[in-house]
């Protein structure tokens, strides 16, 4: 007989008393949805998607973007959230329950999330710097009163970003005068805020999500209304949405769409698995997945309209062409900052913009950290019986110390190294293995039965086809493309070299502040080691706890040697898949009419 404890189904063994173990849970479903939205909607929605939309054909880019959302993003997101809700654990336990050889998959998620947490907080610290400066009546980045360097007059915001905020050196090998004390203080402050959002588990995370995930939308609407009323807003919106259908013939446009969808939904980090594990077992995870993904994509369009209406005003006011804007920090801390500094009411709108970025960054950061803490604390029991507050404090302190790498003059170059290596290719590998683990090892038919048991409705056939065939194929193509590019192209970075004083003295000349330089050997080796570290557990655990040939052939032929168990595995079985029918005589789908769907 299978009985339920009100959330997860548990097999009751004859002769044993039913034990109820108190587990963490969201206060309500709204907290779960807001946390997932806060995790998915981050800085990339503001500073990367609008740039890609403009670069890759304007409105025409939405065609590959939506196609990749349906074929790649939604199915993998569905897998992660369903697996977490069904197996009631973090990424390590959930995948290990499917098969011991997949335990390394969860470990990879932990390592990748660690790298992201280490450097992402530094971006939040930069935002805090601008947030503080924006409180002044005349923000310093709007003029050159603080310096006598004639180069500042050529590009005020660019000069301020590199020379004042970062104190950037001309090479990744040069640390300059060492850590910047302002950035160190702001980094500590950013970690304190992150800790306060996570230290009590989902109790604190759920409460923090109410504000961190909703307030950015208020800011976006304020900035959008202001942007649309600025002169030149139509210039930006035309540049953003005017379709150029000939760009759809360029394969790089489709690659960019697939990449943006993949990273925008925060796939492969394990955080979605952890968040879903705290939901009631009888919850419509299908509806939740579609809702979160659609809100995320809608937010990207809203942010794009906001950003490019402001950039249109910038072109109208200064003549700086939108086509010359780059993604990332170049868009946020240079182009948008220049535009905002030219508005009437600069301090207010600057504060709103950077406070929005702060909330977007924090909600993504504490979501990723929560997804990291769950498998370490609940699955591996790394900290034994220590309180979760201690566990989070130790992890935060360790990451803070490593994050000091990003505070010297070469810190921004080091951050790009962390951003380009451990959280790109490894995430693709993780998601490919996730699709294989769900569609072939667990079995798409068994996944369908699990969805039916949790939601009362079968898994949509479209998702089943994508999980088993389409999504892995797209991600494999994307992985191959990235690998070929990394081999054929020399890895470079943009170094701040300031401008030539002679050029700066000429009134009608263009000053070049940055220079493209190749990454030194040590940096490429370091990047390679980070990638290896991220994917090594999949290979090591996969070999040491590998499937038998019989099991592997069963996966390929979609055959199973027995029935599957909902909840915990039988005592003499090491997995929930491919168990001996003589050991288990329990139907996969149990009748539990006493539990209502959420």
C-alpha positions in Angstrom: 0.0 0.0 0.0 1.2 3.5 -0.7 0.1 6.3 1.6 0.7 10.0 1.4 2.0 12.3 4.1 0.1 15.2 2.6 2.9 16.3 0.2 5.1 13.6 -1.1 3.9 10.0 -1.5 5.7 7.5 0.8 5.6 3.8 0.6 4.6 2.4 4.0 6.5 -0.8 4.9 4.5 -3.4 6.8 5.3 -3.5 10.5 6.7 0.0 10.6 5.0 3.0 12.0 4.4 5.9 9.6 6.8 8.6 10.4 6.2 12.2 9.4 9.3 14.2 8.8 9.0 18.0 8.9 10.3 19.4 5.7 10.7 23.0 4.3 7.9 24.4 2.3 6.9 27.6 0.7 4.4 29.7 2.7 2.1 29.7 -0.3 2.2 29.2 -4.0 2.7 32.9 -4.7 6.1 32.8 -3.0 7.2 29.9 -5.2 6.1 31.6 -8.4 7.7 35.0 -7.4 10.9 33.2 -6.4 11.1 31.4 -9.8 10.3 34.7 -11.6 13.0 36.5 -9.7 15.5 33.8 -10.5 14.7 33.8 -14.2 14.3 37.6 -14.6 17.7 39.1 -14.1 20.2 41.6 -15.4 20.3 39.7 -18.7 16.8 40.7 -19.5 17.8 44.4 -19.3 21.3 44.5 -20.8 21.5 41.4 -23.1 18.1 40.7 -24.7 17.4 44.2 -26.0 20.9 44.3 -27.6 20.4 40.9 -29.3 16.9 41.9 -30.5 18.3 45.0 -32.1 21.5 43.3 -33.5 19.7 40.3 -35.0 16.9 41.7 -37.1 14.7 43.6 -34.7 11.1 42.2 -34.6 12.2 39.4 -36.9 14.4 38.1 -34.1 11.3 37.3 -32.1 10.5 34.4 -34.6 13.6 32.3 -33.7 13.4 33.5 -30.1 9.8 32.1 -29.6 10.7 28.9 -31.5 13.7 28.3 -29.3 11.5 29.0 -26.2 9.1 26.3 -27.3 11.6 23.7 -28.5 14.4 24.2 -26.0 13.6 26.5 -23.0 10.2 25.3 -21.9 10.9 21.5 -22.1 14.1 21.7 -20.1 12.6 24.0 -17.6 9.6 21.6 -17.3 12.0 18.7 -16.6 13.8 20.6 -13.8 10.7 21.7 -12.0 8.9 18.4 -12.4 11.9 16.4 -11.2 12.3 18.6 -8.2 8.6 18.5 -7.2 8.4 14.7 -7.8 11.5 13.5 -6.0 11.3 16.1 -3.2 15.0 17.0 -3.1 17.8 19.2 -4.4 19.5 18.5 -7.7 21.9 15.9 -6.3 19.3 13.7 -4.6 16.7 14.1 -7.3 18.9 12.9 -10.2 20.5 10.2 -8.0 17.1 8.7 -7.4 16.6 8.3 -11.1 19.9 6.5 -11.4 23.1 6.6 -9.3 25.2 7.4 -12.3 23.3 10.7 -12.6 24.4 11.9 -9.1 27.3 13.7 -10.8 24.8 15.8 -12.7 23.6 17.4 -9.5 27.2 17.9 -8.4 27.8 19.8 -11.6 24.9 22.1 -10.9 26.3 22.9 -7.5 29.8 23.8 -8.9 28.4 25.9 -11.7 26.1 27.7 -9.3 29.1 28.4 -7.0 31.0 30.1 -9.8 27.9 32.2 -10.7 27.4 33.2 -7.1 31.0 34.2 -6.7 31.1 36.8 -9.5 27.4 37.8 -9.8 27.5 39.6 -6.4 30.3 41.8 -7.8 27.9 43.1 -10.5 25.5 43.9 -7.7 28.3 45.8 -5.9 28.8 47.9 -9.1 25.1 48.6 -9.2 25.3 49.7 -5.5 28.1 52.1 -6.4 26.0 53.9 -9.0 22.9 53.7 -6.8 24.9 55.6 -4.1 26.3 58.2 -6.6 22.8 58.7 -8.1 21.5 60.1 -4.7 23.4 63.3 -5.3 21.8 66.3 -6.9 24.4 66.2 -9.8 25.7 62.6 -10.2 29.5 62.6 -10.7 29.2 60.5 -13.9 27.4 63.3 -15.6 30.4 65.6 -15.8 34.2 65.9 -15.4 34.4 68.1 -12.3 36.2 65.4 -10.4 39.2 65.1 -12.8 41.5 67.3 -15.0 42.0 64.5 -17.5 41.0 65.9 -20.9 40.0 62.4 -22.0 36.9 62.6 -19.8 35.4 65.3 -22.0 35.2 62.8 -24.9 33.1 60.2 -23.1 32.2 61.2 -19.6 30.3 58.0 -18.6 32.8 55.6 -20.1 35.7 57.4 -18.5 33.9 57.4 -15.1 33.2 53.6 -15.4 36.7 52.6 -16.1 38.8 55.2 -14.4 36.8 56.0 -11.3 34.6 53.0 -10.5 36.9 50.2 -11.6 40.2 52.0 -11.5 40.9 49.7 -14.4 44.4 48.8 -15.5 45.5 48.4 -19.1 46.0 44.6 -18.8 44.6 41.6 -17.0 48.1 40.9 -15.7 48.2 44.2 -13.9 46.3 44.5 -10.5 47.1 48.2 -10.2 47.1 49.4 -6.6 45.3 46.3 -5.3 41.7 46.0 -4.2 39.6 49.1 -4.2 38.3 49.7 -0.7 35.0 51.2 -2.0 34.3 48.0 -4.0 35.3 45.8 -1.1 32.8 47.5 1.2 30.1 47.4 -1.4 30.8 43.7 -2.1 30.5 42.9 1.6 27.2 44.9 1.7 25.9 42.9 -1.3 26.7 39.7 0.4 24.9 40.8 3.6 21.8 41.5 1.6 22.0 38.1 -0.1 22.6 36.3 3.2 19.5 37.9 4.8 17.4 36.7 1.9 18.6 33.0 2.2 19.7 32.3 5.7 16.4 30.8 6.9 15.8 28.8 3.7 12.5 29.2 1.9 11.1 31.1 4.8 13.3 34.1 4.2 13.6 33.5 0.4 9.8 33.5 0.0 9.4 36.7 2.0 12.2 38.4 0.1 10.7 37.4 -3.2 7.6 39.5 -2.5 9.6 42.7 -2.9 12.7 41.7 -5.0 10.6 40.1 -7.7 7.8 42.7 -7.9 9.4 46.0 -7.4 11.5 45.9 -10.6 8.2 45.9 -12.6 7.1 49.1 -10.9 10.5 50.6 -11.8 10.2 49.3 -15.4 6.8 51.0 -15.9 8.1 54.3 -14.4 11.1 54.3 -16.8 9.0 53.1 -19.7 6.5 56.0 -19.3 9.4 58.4 -19.0 11.3 56.9 -21.9 8.3 57.0 -24.2 7.7 60.7 -23.5 11.3 61.7 -24.3 12.2 63.2 -27.6 13.8 60.6 -29.9 12.1 57.7 -28.2 10.7 56.6 -31.6 14.3 56.4 -32.9 15.1 53.7 -30.3 11.9 51.8 -30.7 12.2 51.7 -34.5 15.8 50.4 -34.2 14.6 47.8 -31.7 11.5 46.4 -33.4 11.8 47.1 -37.2 11.9 43.6 -38.7 14.8 42.6 -40.9 13.7 39.2 -42.2 16.9 38.7 -44.2 18.8 38.3 -40.9 16.9 35.0 -40.3 19.1 33.4 -43.0 22.1 33.9 -40.7 22.6 30.8 -38.5 24.2 33.0 -35.8 20.8 34.7 -35.2 19.3 31.3 -34.3 22.3 30.5 -32.2 21.9 33.7 -30.3 18.2 33.0 -29.8 18.8 29.6 -28.4 21.6 30.8 -26.1 19.5 33.7 -24.8 16.5 31.5 -24.0 18.8 29.0 -22.3 20.5 31.4 -20.0 17.5 33.7 -19.4 15.5 30.9 -17.9 18.4 29.9 -15.5 18.5 26.4 -16.8 21.1 24.0 -15.5 21.9 25.6 -12.2 19.7 23.3 -10.1 17.9 26.2 -8.5 14.6 25.4 -10.2 14.9 21.8 -9.0 15.4 23.0 -5.4 12.5 25.5 -5.6 10.1 23.0 -6.9 11.0 20.5 -4.2 9.4 22.7 -1.6 6.0 22.7 -3.3 3.2 20.3 -2.4 3.3 17.1 -4.3 -0.1 17.7 -5.8 0.7 20.9 -7.7 0.1 21.7 -11.4 3.8 22.1 -12.3 2.9 22.2 -16.0 0.9 25.4 -15.6 3.6 26.9 -13.3 6.4 26.3 -15.9 4.5 27.9 -18.8 3.6 30.9 -16.6 7.1 31.6 -15.4 8.6 31.2 -18.8 6.1 33.5 -20.5 6.5 36.2 -17.8 10.2 36.0 -18.2 10.0 36.6 -22.0 7.4 39.3 -21.6 9.7 41.1 -19.1 12.5 41.0 -21.7 10.3 42.8 -24.2 9.2 45.3 -21.6 12.8 46.0 -20.6 13.8 46.3 -24.3 11.2 48.9 -24.9 12.3 50.8 -21.8 16.0 50.7 -22.6 15.8 51.5 -26.3 13.4 54.4 -25.8 16.0 55.9 -23.5 18.8 55.1 -26.0 16.8 56.8 -28.7 16.7 59.9 -26.6 20.5 59.6 -26.2 21.0 59.5 -30.0 18.6 62.5 -30.4 20.4 64.5 -27.7 24.1 63.6 -28.2 24.3 62.1 -31.7 25.7 58.8 -30.2 24.4 56.1 -32.6 22.4 53.2 -31.1 24.3 50.8 -33.5 27.5 51.5 -31.5 26.0 50.3 -28.2 27.3 47.0 -26.8 25.7 44.5 -24.5 26.4 44.0 -20.8 28.2 46.7 -18.7 28.7 48.8 -21.8 24.9 49.2 -22.2 24.1 49.6 -18.5 26.9 51.6 -16.9 27.9 53.7 -20.0 25.1 54.2 -22.6 22.1 54.2 -20.3 23.9 56.2 -17.6 24.8 58.9 -20.2 21.2 59.1 -21.3 19.8 59.3 -17.8 22.3 62.0 -16.8 20.8 64.2 -19.6 17.2 63.9 -18.4 15.3 66.4 -16.4 15.1 65.0 -12.9 18.3 62.9 -13.3 18.7 61.9 -9.6 15.2 60.4 -9.4 15.3 58.4 -12.7 18.9 57.3 -12.1 18.0 56.0 -8.7 14.9 54.2 -10.0 17.0 52.6 -12.8 19.8 51.4 -10.6 17.5 50.3 -7.8 15.6 48.2 -10.3 18.9 46.6 -11.4 19.8 46.0 -7.8 16.5 44.1 -7.2 16.9 42.1 -10.4 20.4 41.2 -9.4 19.6 40.3 -5.8 16.6 38.2 -6.7 18.6 36.1 -9.2 21.5 35.9 -6.8 19.7 34.7 -3.7 17.7 32.3 -5.9 20.9 30.7 -7.2 22.4 30.6 -3.7 19.3 29.0 -2.3 19.5 26.4 -5.1 23.1 25.8 -4.1 22.5 25.5 -0.4 19.7 23.0 -0.7 21.7 20.1 -2.1 24.7 20.9 0.1 22.6 21.1 3.3 19.7 18.7 2.7 21.2 16.2 0.2 24.8 15.8 1.1 24.6 16.9 4.7 28.0 18.7 4.3 27.4 20.7 7.5 26.1 17.8 9.5 23.5 18.9 12.1 24.6 22.6 12.0 21.8 25.1 11.6 21.1 26.4 8.1 22.0 29.9 9.1 25.6 28.7 9.9 25.8 26.8 6.6 24.7 29.9 4.5 27.1 32.1 6.5 30.1 29.8 5.8 29.3 29.6 2.1 28.8 33.3 1.8 32.0 34.1 3.6 34.0 31.7 1.4 32.5 33.2 -1.8 33.1 36.7 -0.5 36.8 36.0 0.0 37.1 34.6 -3.5 35.2 37.5 -4.9 37.9 39.9 -3.8 39.6 38.9 -7.0 37.2 41.3 -8.8 38.0 44.4 -6.7 41.6 45.3 -8.0 42.2 47.2 -11.3 42.0 44.0 -13.4 38.9 42.8 -11.6 36.5 43.4 -14.4 38.6 41.4 -16.8 38.7 38.6 -14.2 35.0 38.7 -13.9 34.6 38.3 -17.7 36.8 35.2 -17.4 34.4 33.7 -14.9 31.4 34.7 -17.0 32.7 33.3 -20.2 34.0 29.9 -19.1 32.3 28.0 -16.2 28.7 29.2 -16.9 28.4 28.7 -20.7 29.6 25.4 -22.1 29.1 23.4 -18.8 25.5 24.5 -18.6 24.8 23.1 -22.0 26.4 19.8 -21.1 24.4 19.7 -17.9 21.1 20.3 -19.7 21.9 17.7 -22.4 22.5 15.1 -19.7 19.3 16.3 -17.9 17.2 15.7 -21.1 18.8 12.3 -21.6 18.3 11.4 -17.9 14.7 12.3 -18.0 13.7 11.2 -21.5 15.7 8.0 -21.7 17.0 6.8 -18.3 13.9 7.7 -16.3 11.8 7.1 -19.4 9.5 9.6 -21.1 6.5 7.3 -20.4 7.3 7.1 -16.7 7.8 10.9 -16.7 4.4 11.1 -18.2 2.9 8.9 -15.4 4.7 11.1 -12.8 3.1 14.2 -14.3 -0.3 12.6 -14.3 0.1 11.6 -10.7 1.1 15.1 -9.6 -1.2 17.2 -11.8 -4.1 14.9 -12.8 -3.3 15.4 -16.4 -0.8 13.8 -18.8 2.4 15.4 -19.9 1.7 17.4 -23.1 2.8 15.3 -26.1 4.7 18.2 -27.5 6.9 18.3 -24.4 7.5 14.6 -24.5 8.8 14.8 -28.1 11.0 17.8 -27.3 12.4 16.3 -24.1 13.4 13.1 -25.7 14.5 14.2 -29.2 14.3 17.9 -30.1 15.8 19.7 -27.1 18.9 17.5 -26.8 19.5 17.8 -30.6 19.3 21.7 -30.4 21.6 21.8 -27.4 24.1 19.4 -29.0 24.3 21.6 -32.1 24.7 24.7 -29.9 27.5 22.9 -27.9 29.3 21.9 -31.0 29.1 25.5 -32.3 30.5 26.9 -29.1 33.4 24.3 -29.1 34.3 25.1 -32.7 34.2 28.8 -32.0 36.4 28.5 -29.0 39.0 26.5 -31.0 39.0 28.7 -34.1 38.8 32.1 -32.5 41.4 33.6 -30.2 39.9 34.5 -26.9 40.1 38.3 -26.3 39.1 40.9 -23.8 38.5 44.7 -23.9 41.2 46.5 -21.9 40.9 50.1 -20.8 43.9 52.1 -22.1 42.5 55.6 -21.8 42.7 57.9 -24.8 45.7 59.7 -26.4 46.1 63.2 -25.0 47.0 64.5 -28.4 43.7 63.1 -29.9 41.7 64.3 -26.9 42.9 67.9 -27.6 41.3 67.9 -31.1 37.7 68.9 -30.9 36.3 66.9 -33.8 38.3 63.7 -33.3 37.1 60.3 -31.9 39.0 59.0 -28.9 39.5 55.3 -28.4 39.4 54.3 -24.8 39.7 50.5 -25.1 41.8 48.0 -26.9 41.1 44.4 -27.8 43.8 42.2 -26.4 44.3 38.4 -26.5 43.9 36.5 -23.3 47.2 35.5 -21.8 48.1 31.8 -21.6 47.5 31.6 -17.9 44.0 33.0 -18.2 43.0 30.5 -21.0 44.4 27.7 -18.8 42.5 28.9 -15.8 39.3 29.1 -17.9 39.9 25.6 -19.2 40.3 24.3 -15.6 37.1 25.9 -14.5 35.2 24.3 -17.4 36.8 20.9 -16.5 35.9 21.3 -12.9 32.3 22.0 -13.7 31.8 18.9 -15.9 34.1 16.5 -14.2 31.5 15.0 -11.8 29.3 13.9 -14.6 32.1 11.9 -16.1 33.6 10.6 -12.8 30.3 9.5 -11.2 29.0 8.3 -14.5 32.0 5.9 -14.8 32.2 4.8 -11.2 28.5 4.2 -10.8 27.7 3.5 -14.4 24.7 1.7 -15.7 25.0 -1.9 -16.7 24.9 -2.8 -20.4 21.4 -4.3 -19.8 20.1 -1.0 -18.3 21.7 1.1 -21.1 20.1 -1.1 -23.8 16.8 -0.8 -22.0 17.1 2.9 -22.1 17.7 2.9 -25.8 14.9 0.6 -26.5 12.6 2.3 -24.1 12.1 -1.0 -22.2 11.8 -1.5 -18.5 12.4 -4.5 -16.4 9.7 -3.7 -13.8 7.3 -1.2 -12.4 8.3 2.1 -10.9 7.8 3.2 -7.3 6.4 6.6 -6.3 8.3 8.0 -3.4 11.2 6.1 -1.8 12.8 3.1 -3.5 12.5 -0.4 -2.0 15.2 -1.3 0.5 17.0 -3.6 -1.8 17.0 -1.2 -4.8 19.4 1.6 -5.4 17.3 3.6 -7.8 13.8 4.3 -8.8 14.4 3.1 -12.4 14.8 -0.4 -13.7 14.0 -2.3 -10.6 13.3 -6.0 -10.4 9.5 -6.8 -10.7 9.9 -9.5 -8.0 11.1 -6.8 -5.5 8.4 -4.3 -6.1 4.7 -5.1 -6.9 3.4 -1.6 -6.6 1.6 0.2 -9.4 3.4 3.4 -10.5 0.3 5.5 -10.3 -1.6 5.1 -7.0 -5.1 6.3 -6.3 -5.0 9.2 -3.9 -8.3 10.9 -4.2 -7.8 12.4 -0.7 -5.2 14.8 -1.9 -6.5 17.7 -3.9 -4.5 19.4 -6.7 -3.2 22.8 -5.8 
